[in-house]
Amino acid sequence: MMTLAKTLRPTWSLANRYTTPRSHAVSGIYEAVLVLACSGLIALSAQAAVPLPFSPVPVSGQTLAVLLIASALGRRLGSAAVLAYLAEGAMGLPVFAGGIGGPAALIGPTGGYLVGFLPAAWVCGALAERGWDRNIPGMVASMVAGETVLFATGLFWLSRYVGPAAVWGMGLLPFLPGEVAKIVIAATALPLSWRVAER
């Protein structure tokens, strides 16, 4: 796996590849399509959601999609995909978990997690650009860093609704096993995502 990752990982960023002097117009179109497609992937992953009876925060596939996209595309395009996803939801499109949308979702109990996707993608993408994704331990460490930023933002906001004492049981502990599984899946799938993005 480590050898495969080193072989497939581009030695330049995807963004740089498509900003050569030969065609800035093609580069812009490609990046726009890529960002919108990835925002759609995040929206699709959000629909794989399981509500928890004791928490306002559902278990969903969004984190997996965000980590994978940010690691594959880097901080600029990865963050742009997340921003597009949040904008789509804010405009009322049913892209958030459970098929909901609208600005109320961004200021509700789960709003901190939604907004936290943006700095998480930036951190994960930035570390990937620095070569942390060249081997399995680096991949895992970069994704853990992204998860840490995400949960710090989400827990801070959720505590305003449920209180500091309850926030750990409602917003963190039940999700840890699933997040570990998502990191393993994302790190395993990353070389494939490079190949798809390069095409």
PyMOL CGO cylinders between C-alpha atoms (Angstrom):
from pymol import cmd
from pymol.cgo import CYLINDER

trace = [
    CYLINDER, 0.00, 0.00, 0.00, 2.80, 2.40, 0.88, 0.3, 1, 1, 1, 1, 1, 1,
    CYLINDER, 2.80, 2.40, 0.88, 4.55, 1.69, -2.42, 0.3, 1, 1, 1, 1, 1, 1,
    CYLINDER, 4.55, 1.69, -2.42, 1.31, 2.14, -4.34, 0.3, 1, 1, 1, 1, 1, 1,
    CYLINDER, 1.31, 2.14, -4.34, 0.65, 5.47, -2.65, 0.3, 1, 1, 1, 1, 1, 1,
    CYLINDER, 0.65, 5.47, -2.65, 4.12, 6.75, -3.51, 0.3, 1, 1, 1, 1, 1, 1,
    CYLINDER, 4.12, 6.75, -3.51, 3.69, 5.63, -7.11, 0.3, 1, 1, 1, 1, 1, 1,
    CYLINDER, 3.69, 5.63, -7.11, 0.28, 7.16, -7.71, 0.3, 1, 1, 1, 1, 1, 1,
    CYLINDER, 0.28, 7.16, -7.71, 0.64, 10.38, -5.72, 0.3, 1, 1, 1, 1, 1, 1,
    CYLINDER, 0.64, 10.38, -5.72, 1.19, 13.28, -8.13, 0.3, 1, 1, 1, 1, 1, 1,
    CYLINDER, 1.19, 13.28, -8.13, 4.45, 15.14, -7.69, 0.3, 1, 1, 1, 1, 1, 1,
    CYLINDER, 4.45, 15.14, -7.69, 2.56, 18.38, -8.31, 0.3, 1, 1, 1, 1, 1, 1,
    CYLINDER, 2.56, 18.38, -8.31, -0.81, 19.57, -7.12, 0.3, 1, 1, 1, 1, 1, 1,
    CYLINDER, -0.81, 19.57, -7.12, -3.86, 19.00, -9.26, 0.3, 1, 1, 1, 1, 1, 1,
    CYLINDER, -3.86, 19.00, -9.26, -4.49, 22.72, -9.19, 0.3, 1, 1, 1, 1, 1, 1,
    CYLINDER, -4.49, 22.72, -9.19, -1.05, 23.51, -10.62, 0.3, 1, 1, 1, 1, 1, 1,
    CYLINDER, -1.05, 23.51, -10.62, -1.41, 20.94, -13.36, 0.3, 1, 1, 1, 1, 1, 1,
    CYLINDER, -1.41, 20.94, -13.36, -4.43, 22.72, -14.78, 0.3, 1, 1, 1, 1, 1, 1,
    CYLINDER, -4.43, 22.72, -14.78, -3.12, 26.28, -14.51, 0.3, 1, 1, 1, 1, 1, 1,
    CYLINDER, -3.12, 26.28, -14.51, -0.47, 25.99, -17.19, 0.3, 1, 1, 1, 1, 1, 1,
    CYLINDER, -0.47, 25.99, -17.19, -0.25, 28.86, -19.71, 0.3, 1, 1, 1, 1, 1, 1,
    CYLINDER, -0.25, 28.86, -19.71, -1.70, 26.66, -22.45, 0.3, 1, 1, 1, 1, 1, 1,
    CYLINDER, -1.70, 26.66, -22.45, -5.30, 26.98, -21.29, 0.3, 1, 1, 1, 1, 1, 1,
    CYLINDER, -5.30, 26.98, -21.29, -6.40, 29.01, -18.29, 0.3, 1, 1, 1, 1, 1, 1,
    CYLINDER, -6.40, 29.01, -18.29, -10.02, 28.78, -19.48, 0.3, 1, 1, 1, 1, 1, 1,
    CYLINDER, -10.02, 28.78, -19.48, -9.92, 24.99, -19.54, 0.3, 1, 1, 1, 1, 1, 1,
    CYLINDER, -9.92, 24.99, -19.54, -8.26, 25.05, -16.13, 0.3, 1, 1, 1, 1, 1, 1,
    CYLINDER, -8.26, 25.05, -16.13, -11.02, 27.20, -14.64, 0.3, 1, 1, 1, 1, 1, 1,
    CYLINDER, -11.02, 27.20, -14.64, -13.78, 25.05, -16.11, 0.3, 1, 1, 1, 1, 1, 1,
    CYLINDER, -13.78, 25.05, -16.11, -12.11, 21.86, -14.94, 0.3, 1, 1, 1, 1, 1, 1,
    CYLINDER, -12.11, 21.86, -14.94, -11.68, 23.17, -11.40, 0.3, 1, 1, 1, 1, 1, 1,
    CYLINDER, -11.68, 23.17, -11.40, -15.27, 24.44, -11.22, 0.3, 1, 1, 1, 1, 1, 1,
    CYLINDER, -15.27, 24.44, -11.22, -16.64, 21.09, -12.38, 0.3, 1, 1, 1, 1, 1, 1,
    CYLINDER, -16.64, 21.09, -12.38, -14.36, 19.24, -9.97, 0.3, 1, 1, 1, 1, 1, 1,
    CYLINDER, -14.36, 19.24, -9.97, -15.39, 21.41, -7.02, 0.3, 1, 1, 1, 1, 1, 1,
    CYLINDER, -15.39, 21.41, -7.02, -19.11, 21.03, -7.78, 0.3, 1, 1, 1, 1, 1, 1,
    CYLINDER, -19.11, 21.03, -7.78, -18.77, 17.30, -8.30, 0.3, 1, 1, 1, 1, 1, 1,
    CYLINDER, -18.77, 17.30, -8.30, -17.00, 16.92, -4.98, 0.3, 1, 1, 1, 1, 1, 1,
    CYLINDER, -17.00, 16.92, -4.98, -19.60, 19.06, -3.20, 0.3, 1, 1, 1, 1, 1, 1,
    CYLINDER, -19.60, 19.06, -3.20, -22.17, 16.67, -4.63, 0.3, 1, 1, 1, 1, 1, 1,
    CYLINDER, -22.17, 16.67, -4.63, -20.20, 13.75, -3.26, 0.3, 1, 1, 1, 1, 1, 1,
    CYLINDER, -20.20, 13.75, -3.26, -20.29, 15.32, 0.21, 0.3, 1, 1, 1, 1, 1, 1,
    CYLINDER, -20.29, 15.32, 0.21, -24.03, 15.88, -0.14, 0.3, 1, 1, 1, 1, 1, 1,
    CYLINDER, -24.03, 15.88, -0.14, -24.54, 12.27, -1.20, 0.3, 1, 1, 1, 1, 1, 1,
    CYLINDER, -24.54, 12.27, -1.20, -22.48, 11.00, 1.75, 0.3, 1, 1, 1, 1, 1, 1,
    CYLINDER, -22.48, 11.00, 1.75, -24.60, 13.11, 4.10, 0.3, 1, 1, 1, 1, 1, 1,
    CYLINDER, -24.60, 13.11, 4.10, -27.66, 11.09, 3.17, 0.3, 1, 1, 1, 1, 1, 1,
    CYLINDER, -27.66, 11.09, 3.17, -26.03, 7.97, 4.62, 0.3, 1, 1, 1, 1, 1, 1,
    CYLINDER, -26.03, 7.97, 4.62, -27.06, 9.13, 8.09, 0.3, 1, 1, 1, 1, 1, 1,
    CYLINDER, -27.06, 9.13, 8.09, -28.20, 7.28, 11.18, 0.3, 1, 1, 1, 1, 1, 1,
    CYLINDER, -28.20, 7.28, 11.18, -29.94, 9.40, 13.85, 0.3, 1, 1, 1, 1, 1, 1,
    CYLINDER, -29.94, 9.40, 13.85, -29.05, 8.76, 17.48, 0.3, 1, 1, 1, 1, 1, 1,
    CYLINDER, -29.05, 8.76, 17.48, -31.92, 8.91, 19.99, 0.3, 1, 1, 1, 1, 1, 1,
    CYLINDER, -31.92, 8.91, 19.99, -29.76, 10.51, 22.67, 0.3, 1, 1, 1, 1, 1, 1,
    CYLINDER, -29.76, 10.51, 22.67, -28.01, 13.12, 20.50, 0.3, 1, 1, 1, 1, 1, 1,
    CYLINDER, -28.01, 13.12, 20.50, -28.99, 15.79, 17.95, 0.3, 1, 1, 1, 1, 1, 1,
    CYLINDER, -28.99, 15.79, 17.95, -25.90, 14.82, 15.94, 0.3, 1, 1, 1, 1, 1, 1,
    CYLINDER, -25.90, 14.82, 15.94, -26.42, 11.88, 13.52, 0.3, 1, 1, 1, 1, 1, 1,
    CYLINDER, -26.42, 11.88, 13.52, -23.79, 9.43, 12.38, 0.3, 1, 1, 1, 1, 1, 1,
    CYLINDER, -23.79, 9.43, 12.38, -23.14, 10.18, 8.71, 0.3, 1, 1, 1, 1, 1, 1,
    CYLINDER, -23.14, 10.18, 8.71, -20.65, 9.68, 5.93, 0.3, 1, 1, 1, 1, 1, 1,
    CYLINDER, -20.65, 9.68, 5.93, -19.81, 13.36, 5.49, 0.3, 1, 1, 1, 1, 1, 1,
    CYLINDER, -19.81, 13.36, 5.49, -16.54, 13.22, 7.40, 0.3, 1, 1, 1, 1, 1, 1,
    CYLINDER, -16.54, 13.22, 7.40, -15.25, 10.41, 5.20, 0.3, 1, 1, 1, 1, 1, 1,
    CYLINDER, -15.25, 10.41, 5.20, -16.03, 12.40, 2.05, 0.3, 1, 1, 1, 1, 1, 1,
    CYLINDER, -16.03, 12.40, 2.05, -14.45, 15.60, 3.39, 0.3, 1, 1, 1, 1, 1, 1,
    CYLINDER, -14.45, 15.60, 3.39, -11.23, 13.89, 4.47, 0.3, 1, 1, 1, 1, 1, 1,
    CYLINDER, -11.23, 13.89, 4.47, -10.89, 12.03, 1.20, 0.3, 1, 1, 1, 1, 1, 1,
    CYLINDER, -10.89, 12.03, 1.20, -11.61, 15.05, -0.98, 0.3, 1, 1, 1, 1, 1, 1,
    CYLINDER, -11.61, 15.05, -0.98, -9.27, 17.37, 0.94, 0.3, 1, 1, 1, 1, 1, 1,
    CYLINDER, -9.27, 17.37, 0.94, -6.44, 14.84, 0.86, 0.3, 1, 1, 1, 1, 1, 1,
    CYLINDER, -6.44, 14.84, 0.86, -6.87, 14.22, -2.86, 0.3, 1, 1, 1, 1, 1, 1,
    CYLINDER, -6.87, 14.22, -2.86, -7.34, 17.81, -4.02, 0.3, 1, 1, 1, 1, 1, 1,
    CYLINDER, -7.34, 17.81, -4.02, -5.35, 19.82, -1.49, 0.3, 1, 1, 1, 1, 1, 1,
    CYLINDER, -5.35, 19.82, -1.49, -6.37, 22.73, 0.68, 0.3, 1, 1, 1, 1, 1, 1,
    CYLINDER, -6.37, 22.73, 0.68, -7.58, 25.13, -2.03, 0.3, 1, 1, 1, 1, 1, 1,
    CYLINDER, -7.58, 25.13, -2.03, -9.85, 22.92, -4.10, 0.3, 1, 1, 1, 1, 1, 1,
    CYLINDER, -9.85, 22.92, -4.10, -10.79, 20.73, -1.14, 0.3, 1, 1, 1, 1, 1, 1,
    CYLINDER, -10.79, 20.73, -1.14, -11.89, 23.74, 0.87, 0.3, 1, 1, 1, 1, 1, 1,
    CYLINDER, -11.89, 23.74, 0.87, -13.70, 25.15, -2.16, 0.3, 1, 1, 1, 1, 1, 1,
    CYLINDER, -13.70, 25.15, -2.16, -15.69, 21.92, -2.46, 0.3, 1, 1, 1, 1, 1, 1,
    CYLINDER, -15.69, 21.92, -2.46, -16.71, 22.11, 1.20, 0.3, 1, 1, 1, 1, 1, 1,
    CYLINDER, -16.71, 22.11, 1.20, -17.59, 25.80, 0.85, 0.3, 1, 1, 1, 1, 1, 1,
    CYLINDER, -17.59, 25.80, 0.85, -19.75, 25.02, -2.17, 0.3, 1, 1, 1, 1, 1, 1,
    CYLINDER, -19.75, 25.02, -2.17, -21.49, 22.28, -0.17, 0.3, 1, 1, 1, 1, 1, 1,
    CYLINDER, -21.49, 22.28, -0.17, -22.20, 24.64, 2.72, 0.3, 1, 1, 1, 1, 1, 1,
    CYLINDER, -22.20, 24.64, 2.72, -23.46, 27.32, 0.32, 0.3, 1, 1, 1, 1, 1, 1,
    CYLINDER, -23.46, 27.32, 0.32, -25.79, 24.83, -1.35, 0.3, 1, 1, 1, 1, 1, 1,
    CYLINDER, -25.79, 24.83, -1.35, -27.21, 23.88, 2.04, 0.3, 1, 1, 1, 1, 1, 1,
    CYLINDER, -27.21, 23.88, 2.04, -27.53, 27.50, 3.16, 0.3, 1, 1, 1, 1, 1, 1,
    CYLINDER, -27.53, 27.50, 3.16, -29.55, 28.23, 0.01, 0.3, 1, 1, 1, 1, 1, 1,
    CYLINDER, -29.55, 28.23, 0.01, -32.05, 25.58, 1.03, 0.3, 1, 1, 1, 1, 1, 1,
    CYLINDER, -32.05, 25.58, 1.03, -30.97, 22.60, -1.02, 0.3, 1, 1, 1, 1, 1, 1,
    CYLINDER, -30.97, 22.60, -1.02, -31.53, 19.34, 0.92, 0.3, 1, 1, 1, 1, 1, 1,
    CYLINDER, -31.53, 19.34, 0.92, -27.85, 18.42, 1.09, 0.3, 1, 1, 1, 1, 1, 1,
    CYLINDER, -27.85, 18.42, 1.09, -27.32, 18.14, 4.84, 0.3, 1, 1, 1, 1, 1, 1,
    CYLINDER, -27.32, 18.14, 4.84, -27.81, 14.93, 6.82, 0.3, 1, 1, 1, 1, 1, 1,
    CYLINDER, -27.81, 14.93, 6.82, -31.40, 13.77, 6.78, 0.3, 1, 1, 1, 1, 1, 1,
    CYLINDER, -31.40, 13.77, 6.78, -32.16, 15.67, 3.58, 0.3, 1, 1, 1, 1, 1, 1,
    CYLINDER, -32.16, 15.67, 3.58, -32.48, 19.05, 5.26, 0.3, 1, 1, 1, 1, 1, 1,
    CYLINDER, -32.48, 19.05, 5.26, -31.27, 22.42, 4.12, 0.3, 1, 1, 1, 1, 1, 1,
    CYLINDER, -31.27, 22.42, 4.12, -31.54, 26.09, 4.90, 0.3, 1, 1, 1, 1, 1, 1,
    CYLINDER, -31.54, 26.09, 4.90, -29.58, 28.54, 7.06, 0.3, 1, 1, 1, 1, 1, 1,
    CYLINDER, -29.58, 28.54, 7.06, -31.24, 27.26, 10.24, 0.3, 1, 1, 1, 1, 1, 1,
    CYLINDER, -31.24, 27.26, 10.24, -29.20, 24.06, 9.99, 0.3, 1, 1, 1, 1, 1, 1,
    CYLINDER, -29.20, 24.06, 9.99, -25.99, 26.06, 10.14, 0.3, 1, 1, 1, 1, 1, 1,
    CYLINDER, -25.99, 26.06, 10.14, -26.93, 27.71, 13.43, 0.3, 1, 1, 1, 1, 1, 1,
    CYLINDER, -26.93, 27.71, 13.43, -28.60, 24.66, 14.99, 0.3, 1, 1, 1, 1, 1, 1,
    CYLINDER, -28.60, 24.66, 14.99, -26.93, 22.09, 17.26, 0.3, 1, 1, 1, 1, 1, 1,
    CYLINDER, -26.93, 22.09, 17.26, -25.05, 20.45, 14.39, 0.3, 1, 1, 1, 1, 1, 1,
    CYLINDER, -25.05, 20.45, 14.39, -23.97, 23.74, 12.83, 0.3, 1, 1, 1, 1, 1, 1,
    CYLINDER, -23.97, 23.74, 12.83, -20.53, 23.61, 14.42, 0.3, 1, 1, 1, 1, 1, 1,
    CYLINDER, -20.53, 23.61, 14.42, -19.78, 20.31, 12.72, 0.3, 1, 1, 1, 1, 1, 1,
    CYLINDER, -19.78, 20.31, 12.72, -20.98, 21.59, 9.37, 0.3, 1, 1, 1, 1, 1, 1,
    CYLINDER, -20.98, 21.59, 9.37, -18.90, 24.76, 9.57, 0.3, 1, 1, 1, 1, 1, 1,
    CYLINDER, -18.90, 24.76, 9.57, -16.01, 22.73, 11.00, 0.3, 1, 1, 1, 1, 1, 1,
    CYLINDER, -16.01, 22.73, 11.00, -15.76, 20.81, 7.73, 0.3, 1, 1, 1, 1, 1, 1,
    CYLINDER, -15.76, 20.81, 7.73, -14.15, 23.88, 6.19, 0.3, 1, 1, 1, 1, 1, 1,
    CYLINDER, -14.15, 23.88, 6.19, -11.09, 24.28, 8.49, 0.3, 1, 1, 1, 1, 1, 1,
    CYLINDER, -11.09, 24.28, 8.49, -10.82, 20.49, 8.67, 0.3, 1, 1, 1, 1, 1, 1,
    CYLINDER, -10.82, 20.49, 8.67, -10.52, 20.31, 4.88, 0.3, 1, 1, 1, 1, 1, 1,
    CYLINDER, -10.52, 20.31, 4.88, -7.99, 23.13, 4.89, 0.3, 1, 1, 1, 1, 1, 1,
    CYLINDER, -7.99, 23.13, 4.89, -5.80, 21.44, 7.51, 0.3, 1, 1, 1, 1, 1, 1,
    CYLINDER, -5.80, 21.44, 7.51, -6.04, 17.99, 5.95, 0.3, 1, 1, 1, 1, 1, 1,
    CYLINDER, -6.04, 17.99, 5.95, -5.39, 19.35, 2.46, 0.3, 1, 1, 1, 1, 1, 1,
    CYLINDER, -5.39, 19.35, 2.46, -2.46, 21.48, 3.59, 0.3, 1, 1, 1, 1, 1, 1,
    CYLINDER, -2.46, 21.48, 3.59, -0.80, 18.53, 5.30, 0.3, 1, 1, 1, 1, 1, 1,
    CYLINDER, -0.80, 18.53, 5.30, -1.35, 16.38, 2.22, 0.3, 1, 1, 1, 1, 1, 1,
    CYLINDER, -1.35, 16.38, 2.22, 0.38, 19.03, 0.11, 0.3, 1, 1, 1, 1, 1, 1,
    CYLINDER, 0.38, 19.03, 0.11, 3.33, 18.87, 2.48, 0.3, 1, 1, 1, 1, 1, 1,
    CYLINDER, 3.33, 18.87, 2.48, 3.73, 15.18, 1.76, 0.3, 1, 1, 1, 1, 1, 1,
    CYLINDER, 3.73, 15.18, 1.76, 1.91, 13.69, 4.73, 0.3, 1, 1, 1, 1, 1, 1,
    CYLINDER, 1.91, 13.69, 4.73, -0.09, 11.56, 2.32, 0.3, 1, 1, 1, 1, 1, 1,
    CYLINDER, -0.09, 11.56, 2.32, 2.97, 9.80, 0.90, 0.3, 1, 1, 1, 1, 1, 1,
    CYLINDER, 2.97, 9.80, 0.90, 2.66, 6.94, 3.39, 0.3, 1, 1, 1, 1, 1, 1,
    CYLINDER, 2.66, 6.94, 3.39, 0.02, 5.36, 5.57, 0.3, 1, 1, 1, 1, 1, 1,
    CYLINDER, 0.02, 5.36, 5.57, 1.13, 6.84, 8.94, 0.3, 1, 1, 1, 1, 1, 1,
    CYLINDER, 1.13, 6.84, 8.94, 1.24, 10.30, 7.41, 0.3, 1, 1, 1, 1, 1, 1,
    CYLINDER, 1.24, 10.30, 7.41, -2.18, 9.88, 5.84, 0.3, 1, 1, 1, 1, 1, 1,
    CYLINDER, -2.18, 9.88, 5.84, -3.68, 8.79, 9.13, 0.3, 1, 1, 1, 1, 1, 1,
    CYLINDER, -3.68, 8.79, 9.13, -1.99, 11.62, 11.05, 0.3, 1, 1, 1, 1, 1, 1,
    CYLINDER, -1.99, 11.62, 11.05, -3.24, 14.28, 8.62, 0.3, 1, 1, 1, 1, 1, 1,
    CYLINDER, -3.24, 14.28, 8.62, -6.78, 12.94, 8.81, 0.3, 1, 1, 1, 1, 1, 1,
    CYLINDER, -6.78, 12.94, 8.81, -6.64, 12.79, 12.60, 0.3, 1, 1, 1, 1, 1, 1,
    CYLINDER, -6.64, 12.79, 12.60, -5.55, 16.44, 12.55, 0.3, 1, 1, 1, 1, 1, 1,
    CYLINDER, -5.55, 16.44, 12.55, -8.53, 17.30, 10.35, 0.3, 1, 1, 1, 1, 1, 1,
    CYLINDER, -8.53, 17.30, 10.35, -10.88, 15.36, 12.63, 0.3, 1, 1, 1, 1, 1, 1,
    CYLINDER, -10.88, 15.36, 12.63, -9.50, 17.18, 15.67, 0.3, 1, 1, 1, 1, 1, 1,
    CYLINDER, -9.50, 17.18, 15.67, -10.29, 20.57, 14.15, 0.3, 1, 1, 1, 1, 1, 1,
    CYLINDER, -10.29, 20.57, 14.15, -13.74, 19.36, 13.12, 0.3, 1, 1, 1, 1, 1, 1,
    CYLINDER, -13.74, 19.36, 13.12, -14.70, 18.02, 16.53, 0.3, 1, 1, 1, 1, 1, 1,
    CYLINDER, -14.70, 18.02, 16.53, -13.27, 21.02, 18.36, 0.3, 1, 1, 1, 1, 1, 1,
    CYLINDER, -13.27, 21.02, 18.36, -15.55, 23.28, 16.34, 0.3, 1, 1, 1, 1, 1, 1,
    CYLINDER, -15.55, 23.28, 16.34, -18.53, 20.96, 16.58, 0.3, 1, 1, 1, 1, 1, 1,
    CYLINDER, -18.53, 20.96, 16.58, -18.25, 20.35, 20.33, 0.3, 1, 1, 1, 1, 1, 1,
    CYLINDER, -18.25, 20.35, 20.33, -17.80, 24.03, 21.10, 0.3, 1, 1, 1, 1, 1, 1,
    CYLINDER, -17.80, 24.03, 21.10, -21.02, 24.91, 19.26, 0.3, 1, 1, 1, 1, 1, 1,
    CYLINDER, -21.02, 24.91, 19.26, -22.98, 21.90, 20.52, 0.3, 1, 1, 1, 1, 1, 1,
    CYLINDER, -22.98, 21.90, 20.52, -22.11, 22.76, 24.13, 0.3, 1, 1, 1, 1, 1, 1,
    CYLINDER, -22.11, 22.76, 24.13, -24.14, 25.93, 23.74, 0.3, 1, 1, 1, 1, 1, 1,
    CYLINDER, -24.14, 25.93, 23.74, -27.23, 23.74, 23.33, 0.3, 1, 1, 1, 1, 1, 1,
    CYLINDER, -27.23, 23.74, 23.33, -26.61, 20.77, 25.62, 0.3, 1, 1, 1, 1, 1, 1,
    CYLINDER, -26.61, 20.77, 25.62, -24.13, 22.18, 28.15, 0.3, 1, 1, 1, 1, 1, 1,
    CYLINDER, -24.13, 22.18, 28.15, -20.45, 21.37, 28.77, 0.3, 1, 1, 1, 1, 1, 1,
    CYLINDER, -20.45, 21.37, 28.77, -21.20, 18.31, 30.93, 0.3, 1, 1, 1, 1, 1, 1,
    CYLINDER, -21.20, 18.31, 30.93, -23.33, 16.51, 28.33, 0.3, 1, 1, 1, 1, 1, 1,
    CYLINDER, -23.33, 16.51, 28.33, -21.45, 17.50, 25.21, 0.3, 1, 1, 1, 1, 1, 1,
    CYLINDER, -21.45, 17.50, 25.21, -18.88, 14.68, 25.38, 0.3, 1, 1, 1, 1, 1, 1,
    CYLINDER, -18.88, 14.68, 25.38, -21.50, 11.95, 25.56, 0.3, 1, 1, 1, 1, 1, 1,
    CYLINDER, -21.50, 11.95, 25.56, -23.65, 13.52, 22.86, 0.3, 1, 1, 1, 1, 1, 1,
    CYLINDER, -23.65, 13.52, 22.86, -21.06, 14.86, 20.46, 0.3, 1, 1, 1, 1, 1, 1,
    CYLINDER, -21.06, 14.86, 20.46, -17.83, 12.87, 20.73, 0.3, 1, 1, 1, 1, 1, 1,
    CYLINDER, -17.83, 12.87, 20.73, -17.66, 9.50, 22.47, 0.3, 1, 1, 1, 1, 1, 1,
    CYLINDER, -17.66, 9.50, 22.47, -20.38, 7.71, 20.46, 0.3, 1, 1, 1, 1, 1, 1,
    CYLINDER, -20.38, 7.71, 20.46, -18.69, 8.76, 17.23, 0.3, 1, 1, 1, 1, 1, 1,
    CYLINDER, -18.69, 8.76, 17.23, -15.09, 7.70, 17.92, 0.3, 1, 1, 1, 1, 1, 1,
    CYLINDER, -15.09, 7.70, 17.92, -15.34, 4.09, 16.62, 0.3, 1, 1, 1, 1, 1, 1,
    CYLINDER, -15.34, 4.09, 16.62, -16.99, 5.28, 13.42, 0.3, 1, 1, 1, 1, 1, 1,
    CYLINDER, -16.99, 5.28, 13.42, -14.44, 8.03, 12.90, 0.3, 1, 1, 1, 1, 1, 1,
    CYLINDER, -14.44, 8.03, 12.90, -11.60, 5.54, 13.25, 0.3, 1, 1, 1, 1, 1, 1,
    CYLINDER, -11.60, 5.54, 13.25, -13.25, 3.37, 10.60, 0.3, 1, 1, 1, 1, 1, 1,
    CYLINDER, -13.25, 3.37, 10.60, -13.71, 6.40, 8.30, 0.3, 1, 1, 1, 1, 1, 1,
    CYLINDER, -13.71, 6.40, 8.30, -10.03, 7.30, 8.59, 0.3, 1, 1, 1, 1, 1, 1,
    CYLINDER, -10.03, 7.30, 8.59, -9.00, 3.76, 7.70, 0.3, 1, 1, 1, 1, 1, 1,
    CYLINDER, -9.00, 3.76, 7.70, -11.35, 3.73, 4.70, 0.3, 1, 1, 1, 1, 1, 1,
    CYLINDER, -11.35, 3.73, 4.70, -10.23, 7.18, 3.52, 0.3, 1, 1, 1, 1, 1, 1,
    CYLINDER, -10.23, 7.18, 3.52, -6.53, 6.33, 3.83, 0.3, 1, 1, 1, 1, 1, 1,
    CYLINDER, -6.53, 6.33, 3.83, -7.12, 3.12, 1.90, 0.3, 1, 1, 1, 1, 1, 1,
    CYLINDER, -7.12, 3.12, 1.90, -9.16, 4.79, -0.83, 0.3, 1, 1, 1, 1, 1, 1,
    CYLINDER, -9.16, 4.79, -0.83, -6.86, 7.79, -1.29, 0.3, 1, 1, 1, 1, 1, 1,
    CYLINDER, -6.86, 7.79, -1.29, -4.60, 6.33, -4.00, 0.3, 1, 1, 1, 1, 1, 1,
    CYLINDER, -4.60, 6.33, -4.00, -7.68, 5.46, -6.05, 0.3, 1, 1, 1, 1, 1, 1,
    CYLINDER, -7.68, 5.46, -6.05, -8.96, 9.03, -5.69, 0.3, 1, 1, 1, 1, 1, 1,
    CYLINDER, -8.96, 9.03, -5.69, -5.68, 10.37, -7.09, 0.3, 1, 1, 1, 1, 1, 1,
    CYLINDER, -5.68, 10.37, -7.09, -6.10, 8.17, -10.14, 0.3, 1, 1, 1, 1, 1, 1,
    CYLINDER, -6.10, 8.17, -10.14, -9.70, 9.30, -10.70, 0.3, 1, 1, 1, 1, 1, 1,
    CYLINDER, -9.70, 9.30, -10.70, -8.83, 12.99, -10.20, 0.3, 1, 1, 1, 1, 1, 1,
    CYLINDER, -8.83, 12.99, -10.20, -5.86, 12.77, -12.55, 0.3, 1, 1, 1, 1, 1, 1,
    CYLINDER, -5.86, 12.77, -12.55, -8.11, 11.38, -15.29, 0.3, 1, 1, 1, 1, 1, 1,
]
cmd.load_cgo(trace, "trace")
